Amino acid sequence: MAKYIERLKEKVKIKKFDSNQPIGAWIFVVILNIVGFAGYFYLKVNNIQLGS
């Protein structure tokens, strides 16, 4: 059981970000996801159906 917990901790551990990653692209992706989820919840709250 102890080995299982240790392996789980290793998988869940937050790794340091690579300094070569384009931070602007990541900010764009995060904002796009927030807008998408906000739109999804707006449609659900107002009972708007997009399909047939």
MMTF fields as JSON, N, C-alpha, C and O atoms, coordinates in Angstrom:
{
  "mmtfVersion": "1.0.0",
  "mmtfProducer": "UNKNOWN",
  "numBonds": 207,
  "numAtoms": 208,
  "numGroups": 52,
  "numChains": 1,
  "numModels": 1,
  "chainsPerModel": [1],
  "groupsPerChain": [52],
  "chainIdList": ["A"],
  "bondAtomList": [4, 2, 8, 6, 12, 10, 16, 14, 20, 18, 24, 22, 28, 26, 32, 30, 36, 34, 40, 38, 44, 42, 48, 46, 52, 50, 56, 54, 60, 58, 64, 62, 68, 66, 72, 70, 76, 74, 80, 78, 84, 82, 88, 86, 92, 90, 96, 94, 100, 98, 104, 102, 108, 106, 112, 110, 116, 114, 120, 118, 124, 122, 128, 126, 132, 130, 136, 134, 140, 138, 144, 142, 148, 146, 152, 150, 156, 154, 160, 158, 164, 162, 168, 166, 172, 170, 176, 174, 180, 178, 184, 182, 188, 186, 192, 190, 196, 194, 200, 198, 204, 202],
  "bondOrderList": [1, 1, 1, 1, 1, 1, 1, 1, 1, 1, 1, 1, 1, 1, 1, 1, 1, 1, 1, 1, 1, 1, 1, 1, 1, 1, 1, 1, 1, 1, 1, 1, 1, 1, 1, 1, 1, 1, 1, 1, 1, 1, 1, 1, 1, 1, 1, 1, 1, 1, 1],
  "groupList": [{"groupName": "MET", "atomNameList": ["N", "CA", "C", "O"], "elementList": ["N", "C", "C", "O"], "formalChargeList": [0, 0, 0, 0], "bondAtomList": [1, 0, 2, 1, 3, 2], "bondOrderList": [1, 1, 2], "singleLetterCode": "M", "chemCompType": "L-PEPTIDE LINKING"}, {"groupName": "ALA", "atomNameList": ["N", "CA", "C", "O"], "elementList": ["N", "C", "C", "O"], "formalChargeList": [0, 0, 0, 0], "bondAtomList": [1, 0, 2, 1, 3, 2], "bondOrderList": [1, 1, 2], "singleLetterCode": "A", "chemCompType": "L-PEPTIDE LINKING"}, {"groupName": "LYS", "atomNameList": ["N", "CA", "C", "O"], "elementList": ["N", "C", "C", "O"], "formalChargeList": [0, 0, 0, 0], "bondAtomList": [1, 0, 2, 1, 3, 2], "bondOrderList": [1, 1, 2], "singleLetterCode": "K", "chemCompType": "L-PEPTIDE LINKING"}, {"groupName": "TYR", "atomNameList": ["N", "CA", "C", "O"], "elementList": ["N", "C", "C", "O"], "formalChargeList": [0, 0, 0, 0], "bondAtomList": [1, 0, 2, 1, 3, 2], "bondOrderList": [1, 1, 2], "singleLetterCode": "Y", "chemCompType": "L-PEPTIDE LINKING"}, {"groupName": "ILE", "atomNameList": ["N", "CA", "C", "O"], "elementList": ["N", "C", "C", "O"], "formalChargeList": [0, 0, 0, 0], "bondAtomList": [1, 0, 2, 1, 3, 2], "bondOrderList": [1, 1, 2], "singleLetterCode": "I", "chemCompType": "L-PEPTIDE LINKING"}, {"groupName": "GLU", "atomNameList": ["N", "CA", "C", "O"], "elementList": ["N", "C", "C", "O"], "formalChargeList": [0, 0, 0, 0], "bondAtomList": [1, 0, 2, 1, 3, 2], "bondOrderList": [1, 1, 2], "singleLetterCode": "E", "chemCompType": "L-PEPTIDE LINKING"}, {"groupName": "ARG", "atomNameList": ["N", "CA", "C", "O"], "elementList": ["N", "C", "C", "O"], "formalChargeList": [0, 0, 0, 0], "bondAtomList": [1, 0, 2, 1, 3, 2], "bondOrderList": [1, 1, 2], "singleLetterCode": "R", "chemCompType": "L-PEPTIDE LINKING"}, {"groupName": "LEU", "atomNameList": ["N", "CA", "C", "O"], "elementList": ["N", "C", "C", "O"], "formalChargeList": [0, 0, 0, 0], "bondAtomList": [1, 0, 2, 1, 3, 2], "bondOrderList": [1, 1, 2], "singleLetterCode": "L", "chemCompType": "L-PEPTIDE LINKING"}, {"groupName": "VAL", "atomNameList": ["N", "CA", "C", "O"], "elementList": ["N", "C", "C", "O"], "formalChargeList": [0, 0, 0, 0], "bondAtomList": [1, 0, 2, 1, 3, 2], "bondOrderList": [1, 1, 2], "singleLetterCode": "V", "chemCompType": "L-PEPTIDE LINKING"}, {"groupName": "PHE", "atomNameList": ["N", "CA", "C", "O"], "elementList": ["N", "C", "C", "O"], "formalChargeList": [0, 0, 0, 0], "bondAtomList": [1, 0, 2, 1, 3, 2], "bondOrderList": [1, 1, 2], "singleLetterCode": "F", "chemCompType": "L-PEPTIDE LINKING"}, {"groupName": "ASP", "atomNameList": ["N", "CA", "C", "O"], "elementList": ["N", "C", "C", "O"], "formalChargeList": [0, 0, 0, 0], "bondAtomList": [1, 0, 2, 1, 3, 2], "bondOrderList": [1, 1, 2], "singleLetterCode": "D", "chemCompType": "L-PEPTIDE LINKING"}, {"groupName": "SER", "atomNameList": ["N", "CA", "C", "O"], "elementList": ["N", "C", "C", "O"], "formalChargeList": [0, 0, 0, 0], "bondAtomList": [1, 0, 2, 1, 3, 2], "bondOrderList": [1, 1, 2], "singleLetterCode": "S", "chemCompType": "L-PEPTIDE LINKING"}, {"groupName": "ASN", "atomNameList": ["N", "CA", "C", "O"], "elementList": ["N", "C", "C", "O"], "formalChargeList": [0, 0, 0, 0], "bondAtomList": [1, 0, 2, 1, 3, 2], "bondOrderList": [1, 1, 2], "singleLetterCode": "N", "chemCompType": "L-PEPTIDE LINKING"}, {"groupName": "GLN", "atomNameList": ["N", "CA", "C", "O"], "elementList": ["N", "C", "C", "O"], "formalChargeList": [0, 0, 0, 0], "bondAtomList": [1, 0, 2, 1, 3, 2], "bondOrderList": [1, 1, 2], "singleLetterCode": "Q", "chemCompType": "L-PEPTIDE LINKING"}, {"groupName": "PRO", "atomNameList": ["N", "CA", "C", "O"], "elementList": ["N", "C", "C", "O"], "formalChargeList": [0, 0, 0, 0], "bondAtomList": [1, 0, 2, 1, 3, 2], "bondOrderList": [1, 1, 2], "singleLetterCode": "P", "chemCompType": "L-PEPTIDE LINKING"}, {"groupName": "GLY", "atomNameList": ["N", "CA", "C", "O"], "elementList": ["N", "C", "C", "O"], "formalChargeList": [0, 0, 0, 0], "bondAtomList": [1, 0, 2, 1, 3, 2], "bondOrderList": [1, 1, 2], "singleLetterCode": "G", "chemCompType": "PEPTIDE LINKING"}, {"groupName": "TRP", "atomNameList": ["N", "CA", "C", "O"], "elementList": ["N", "C", "C", "O"], "formalChargeList": [0, 0, 0, 0], "bondAtomList": [1, 0, 2, 1, 3, 2], "bondOrderList": [1, 1, 2], "singleLetterCode": "W", "chemCompType": "L-PEPTIDE LINKING"}],
  "groupTypeList": [0, 1, 2, 3, 4, 5, 6, 7, 2, 5, 2, 8, 2, 4, 2, 2, 9, 10, 11, 12, 13, 14, 4, 15, 1, 16, 4, 9, 8, 8, 4, 7, 12, 4, 8, 15, 9, 1, 15, 3, 9, 3, 7, 2, 8, 12, 12, 4, 13, 7, 15, 11],
  "groupIdList": [1, 2, 3, 4, 5, 6, 7, 8, 9, 10, 11, 12, 13, 14, 15, 16, 17, 18, 19, 20, 21, 22, 23, 24, 25, 26, 27, 28, 29, 30, 31, 32, 33, 34, 35, 36, 37, 38, 39, 40, 41, 42, 43, 44, 45, 46, 47, 48, 49, 50, 51, 52],
  "secStructList": [7, 2, 2, 2, 2, 2, 2, 2, 2, 2, 2, 2, 7, 7, 7, 7, 7, 7, 6, 6, 1, 7, 2, 2, 2, 2, 2, 2, 2, 2, 2, 2, 2, 2, 2, 2, 2, 2, 2, 2, 2, 2, 2, 2, 2, 6, 6, 7, 7, 7, 7, 7],
  "xCoordList": [0.827, 0.0, 0.87, 0.523, 1.981, 2.861, 3.451, 3.583, 3.809, 4.354, 3.308, 3.629, 2.065, 0.982, 0.841, 0.697, 0.882, 0.737, 1.918, 1.738, 3.113, 4.294, 4.208, 4.533, 3.776, 3.634, 2.559, 2.706, 1.477, 0.415, 0.914, 0.585, 1.71, 2.277, 3.186, 3.189, 3.96, 4.854, 4.071, 4.484, 2.946, 2.139, 1.434, 1.272, 1.012, 0.221, 1.113, 0.642, 2.388, 3.306, 3.378, 3.502, 3.301, 3.375, 4.839, 5.671, 5.135, 6.511, 6.774, 5.853, 8.034, 8.411, 8.218, 8.526, 7.711, 7.498, 8.83, 9.788, 8.867, 10.048, 10.098, 9.098, 11.245, 11.358, 11.274, 11.095, 11.402, 11.313, 9.88, 9.652, 8.924, 7.522, 7.034, 7.35, 6.272, 5.733, 4.575, 3.488, 4.805, 3.81, 2.568, 1.461, 2.732, 1.574, 0.614, -0.603, 1.157, 0.304, -0.473, -1.648, 0.181, -0.503, -1.601, -2.674, -1.344, -2.378, -3.566, -4.716, -3.3, -4.37, -5.2, -6.428, -4.557, -5.265, -6.123, -7.265, -5.584, -6.342, -7.552, -8.65, -7.36, -8.482, -9.527, -10.725, -9.093, -10.034, -10.861, -12.062, -10.228, -10.957, -11.959, -13.073, -11.578, -12.494, -13.706, -14.837, -13.475, -14.578, -15.478, -16.701, -14.893, -15.683, -16.562, -17.742, -15.998, -16.8, -17.881, -18.994, -17.551, -18.552, -19.711, -20.874, -19.396, -20.437, -21.284, -22.504, -20.643, -21.371, -22.361, -23.524, -21.897, -22.791, -23.883, -25.0, -23.574, -24.596, -25.714, -26.896, -25.33, -26.335, -27.159, -28.371, -26.515, -27.246, -28.208, -29.332, -27.786, -28.626, -29.848, -30.934, -29.687, -30.799, -31.542, -32.367, -31.274, -31.948, -31.916, -32.934, -30.78, -30.603, -30.032, -29.007, -30.688, -30.24, -29.648, -30.279, -28.443, -27.798, -28.109, -28.021, -28.47, -28.751, -30.233, -31.045, -30.558, -31.976, -32.714, -33.912],
  "yCoordList": [-1.199, 0.0, 1.262, 2.26, 1.211, 2.384, 2.703, 3.873, 1.668, 1.907, 2.531, 3.385, 2.11, 2.672, 4.17, 4.966, 4.546, 5.957, 6.77, 7.894, 6.213, 6.917, 7.113, 8.19, 6.086, 6.223, 7.24, 7.999, 7.265, 8.237, 9.66, 10.571, 9.849, 11.173, 11.63, 12.81, 10.711, 11.063, 11.473, 12.384, 10.811, 11.144, 12.479, 13.213, 12.808, 14.006, 15.221, 16.357, 14.995, 16.079, 17.106, 16.743, 18.374, 19.453, 19.685, 19.922, 19.612, 19.781, 21.249, 22.002, 21.64, 23.017, 23.271, 22.412, 24.445, 24.784, 24.998, 25.513, 24.592, 24.803, 26.27, 26.828, 26.884, 28.315, 28.588, 29.736, 27.555, 27.741, 27.743, 28.015, 27.452, 27.429, 28.857, 29.765, 29.062, 30.4, 30.71, 30.15, 31.593, 31.889, 32.525, 32.31, 33.297, 33.927, 32.9, 33.073, 31.833, 30.781, 30.073, 29.751, 29.83, 29.173, 30.053, 29.56, 31.351, 32.273, 32.272, 32.272, 32.271, 32.221, 30.953, 31.016, 29.812, 28.541, 28.529, 28.069, 29.028, 29.047, 29.968, 29.609, 31.152, 32.084, 31.498, 31.642, 30.842, 30.223, 29.142, 29.025, 28.358, 27.337, 27.96, 27.456, 29.04, 29.716, 30.255, 30.125, 30.86, 31.38, 30.236, 30.374, 29.122, 27.968, 27.42, 27.147, 27.255, 26.756, 27.753, 27.36, 29.048, 30.063, 30.012, 30.112, 29.86, 29.759, 28.51, 28.552, 27.408, 26.156, 26.317, 25.934, 26.888, 27.063, 28.082, 27.94, 29.116, 30.094, 29.409, 29.657, 28.548, 27.837, 26.894, 26.78, 26.227, 25.303, 26.047, 25.592, 27.175, 27.943, 28.495, 28.54, 28.915, 29.507, 28.506, 28.903, 27.216, 26.134, 26.336, 26.166, 26.687, 26.864, 25.58, 25.092, 25.023, 23.802, 24.147, 24.852, 23.662, 23.971, 22.93, 23.228, 21.723, 20.643, 20.544, 21.329, 19.564, 19.365, 18.603, 18.351],
  "zCoordList": [0.0, 0.0, 0.0, -0.632, 0.7, 0.771, -0.597, -0.956, -1.37, -2.706, -3.619, -4.446, -3.47, -4.279, -4.002, -4.93, -2.733, -2.357, -2.879, -3.348, -2.803, -3.311, -4.825, -5.326, -5.558, -7.014, -7.354, -8.312, -6.582, -6.822, -6.587, -7.347, -5.529, -5.255, -6.382, -6.733, -6.957, -8.064, -9.307, -10.025, -9.569, -10.747, -10.585, -11.56, -9.369, -9.127, -8.877, -8.95, -8.585, -8.249, -9.373, -10.543, -9.022, -10.009, -10.355, -9.479, -11.636, -12.08, -12.403, -12.72, -12.32, -12.626, -14.117, -14.944, -14.455, -15.855, -16.566, -15.988, -17.827, -18.646, -19.053, -19.504, -18.896, -19.207, -20.71, -21.116, -21.535, -22.991, -23.502, -24.681, -22.656, -23.078, -23.337, -22.568, -24.408, -24.681, -23.735, -23.877, -22.779, -21.745, -22.356, -21.862, -23.413, -24.067, -24.635, -24.562, -25.199, -25.765, -24.664, -24.838, -23.528, -22.41, -21.839, -21.49, -21.741, -21.246, -22.203, -21.763, -23.505, -24.498, -24.341, -24.387, -24.158, -24.027, -22.766, -22.795, -21.667, -20.411, -20.534, -20.108, -21.114, -21.286, -22.228, -21.984, -23.296, -24.227, -23.528, -23.773, -22.669, -21.919, -20.951, -20.809, -20.29, -19.367, -20.123, -19.655, -21.294, -22.107, -22.558, -22.552, -22.945, -23.375, -22.272, -22.495, -21.075, -19.954, -19.546, -19.196, -19.592, -19.259, -20.258, -19.867, -21.533, -22.552, -22.37, -22.528, -22.039, -21.801, -20.654, -20.774, -19.538, -18.393, -18.673, -18.176, -19.468, -19.843, -20.642, -20.404, -21.589, -22.381, -21.499, -21.68, -20.559, -19.676, -18.757, -18.546, -18.211, -17.287, -18.002, -17.424, -19.253, -20.005, -20.866, -21.69, -20.701, -21.421, -22.938, -23.608, -23.465, -24.904, -25.473, -24.997, -26.496, -27.148, -28.502, -29.288, -28.79, -30.07, -31.125, -32.317, -30.732, -31.682, -31.98, -31.491, -32.79, -33.14, -32.071, -32.207]
}
